Amino acid sequence: MSNYFRLTRYFTATSLVAFGVVAATLMYFEQRQSNFFQEVQTEEAQTLSDIQSDFVTRADAVARRDLLAVNEQGNVNLTRLFSNALWASDLTPYLAEIGSVDFAQCKALVDAVDAQGKAVATAEKKACFKEAGARLQTLPSFGPLDARVREAMQGSTIFKIKVYDMSGITVYSTELGQIGEDKSGSAGWKSAASEGKSISELTFRDKFSALQGVVENRDLIASYLPVIEPGSQNVVGVFEVYADVTSFLGQIKATSSEFKQVAQANQSRLADQAASNHQQVQSSSNQQLVIVAGLLALLYVVLLSIVRRAQTVIERQARESDATKQRLAQSEKMTSLGQMVAGVAHQLNTPLAFSKNNVLMSIQALDQLEGAVHRQIRHSICSADVVTSEPDALMEPLNDEHQARELASAMLEVREAREMLSDVLMGMEQMNELVDNLRSFTRLDRAHTAEVNLNTALGSVCYIAKTVISTKITLERSFKPLPSIECNVSQLNQVFLNLINNAAQAIQGAGTITVSTQADARFITVSIRDTGAGIPADVLPRIFEAYFTTKPDGEGTGLGLAIARNIVEEHGGDIQVSSDVGLGTEFRVRLPVDKAA
């Protein structure tokens, strides 16, 4: 009995240490996985916050830019309207009379130099220009022109209009004190007078002298606009128009503030969702640990009972001959070997199970995110309808529609990510089938079959293949209508993906892979053609041999085409190949439409 207790004691101590190490390792990886998930969610939340902030900033900048462009175009149209309406009756007589006022003597006066080394007009020179400007106001045609301009400006958002001649002199201004000033050094005047281009800028003025008097705290758009002589393309002067856009900018700022509030609300909801997801992951991890601990405990009980039974057998057989003891020892070794193999299989299945569970959880998280994005799209559309009903809100609908399009694009990306995760699950199943194929080429364990349209399956395969082949290679598809066939689509996907990867590896640099399908009364044919280097004639007969490969050591096992042919033959079909060195290779997979026939 002493041997019995000694064996049980050793087994208990060893198994507890082993199980403790396994449990600690599992806990470490579960904690690491949980931390990684939390870090990913934190990074995604920060990225979304940065995107939303950038969107608000860009929306504000675009609104200001569009406002400037719209007002500049309006000022251009106003200039053309003024010049066309006033040209014959007021502008032409006035421009003809201003030649009688000599500004040359004023320009000839020497400027002074300030502390920064810049030229500034002296008091004498300013007085000369002011006196000349006063003479302009005494011209007979000045009064009618001034009256017509002021009448046209009544009730509009135009605060001031100035007219410059081609020498840069202010020959007219609704602010009479500015008539006669020399603005030939102004960049805006130069652009309009010399290049014939309109130029505008957005400014803020604490105080501004306007037709309505002195106004305060206004946002203005100042536009320099060339005056084109009617009936020609000649620039005969420059208009400077000041338009009030304070209300428009106020609406833009209010919209930007609303965007920021929505972004902050979204960020808060995302943080709450991330916390909830992390709690669910943590709870799921704890449940997995409990299940694993229970399984380990059950395994320990089973093994302990086996050890006790083995100890009973050992004690009984100890009374037999040495030969019998040797046979029992050999049997024990074989049992241990079987247990070791079972343990290895268990260790392979466990990470696959964890991976599948994590992918399913990720798909659930994406479903929730898709719902949130969908609700935001509907909110943005509703917001656009409401804003459009306001007569002064000219730009906000465009911004809301732009936001809706951005959110719709984000929802499409979420759906694509969910589809890719579904493909990952399918890839895990293919991993299991690949292990079976490696164990035996002559006997494949058949998986469940179903009615499948190969065009749909090939579409998924081509999508996955694009993620692994070189971006220099173009993957083209030419699918013709196919009937559905009963097959193991997972195994056939493995075949097609293998052929596409082989085609991509045969292309050095840029090239094209064409995947096409067609069907007749008996067979469906899938063709995969590349523009690669081709297969030499002496190598072509051996490409389907197991373990035959032309790749360098460590880059290929020589089993891909052998497994592919085995799978196709299991489906009642065959693989044909033709190749021209230097031109490319074509693999044709033929599958029967009616497998039973």
KACOR-V242100 format. One line per field, one symbol per residue. burial: 1 if it has 24 or more other C-alpha atoms within 12 Angstrom, else 0. A space follows every 50 residues. Layout:
burial=???
This chain:
burial=00000011001000100010001001100100010011001000100110 11101100110011011100111111011101100110011001100100 10100110000000000000100011111111111110101100110011 01100011111111111111111111111111110001111111011111 11000000111000000111111111111000001111111111110110 11101100110110011001000100110011001001100100010001 00010011011001000000000000000000000000000000000000 00010001111111111111011101100110110010000011111111 11110011011001100111111111111101110011001001000000 00111011111111100010001111101001101011111111111111 11111110001111111110001111111111111000010011000011 00000001111111111111111111111000011111111110000
